[in-house]
Amino acid sequence: MDWKLELVVLPCSDMDLAKAFYMEKVGFTLLVDHSAGEDFRVIQLVPPGSACAIALMKNAASAGDVQGLHLIVNDIDAARAELVGRGVDVSDIFHFEEGGQTMGPDPARGDYNSFISFSDPDGNGWMVQEVGRSAARR
């Protein structure tokens, strides 16, 4: 049996602000923006190329509580440049080696060890991780 993760719920304080951030700044595609009365609205967006979407749900008390969501790219430099070009406040590229976090990409450009990070307007935290760089360059 396959088990597929297809939706992650992100609490936010302002649905329209969060929707604009994910669409205009991060480049996600809108799947659903549905309201059922005044008290219920769900917005679903998907990152380009992903099978897993996010659902924005208004919950000001929990907004910003989600940390460590990962997006995977095959070129961390291009991903950072795209986010910066869209106006996202994104970290410099970093990697991990003995002793902790170090600035710059992984010297070997190995999978799973070059990162950037950013947060949405509520403070929900994202990591972007480089995987498949060598395969993409063939």
WODA-V652295 format. One line per field, one symbol per residue. ss: DSSP state (h for helix, s for strand, l for the rest). psi: psi as a letter, one per 20 degrees, with the letter a starting at -180 (. if undefined). burial: # if it has 24 or more other C-alpha atoms within 12 Angstrom, else .. Layout:
BEGIN
ss->???
psi->???
burial->???
END
This chain:
BEGIN
ss->llllllssssssllhhhhhhhhhhhlllssssssslllllssssssllllllssssssllllllllllsssssllhhhhhhhhhhllllslllssssllsssslllllllllllssssslllllssssssllhhhhll
psi->pqopoipppoqrhoghggggghghgijqppgpnpqnaiipppppqpqpjqiprqppppnhhipiipqjqpqprinhghgggggghijpnqrrprrprpibpqqrrphikqqkjpqrqrqrhijppqqppppjghhhi.
burial->........#######..##.###.######...........######....#######....##.#..#########.##..#....#########........##..#.#####################.#.....
END
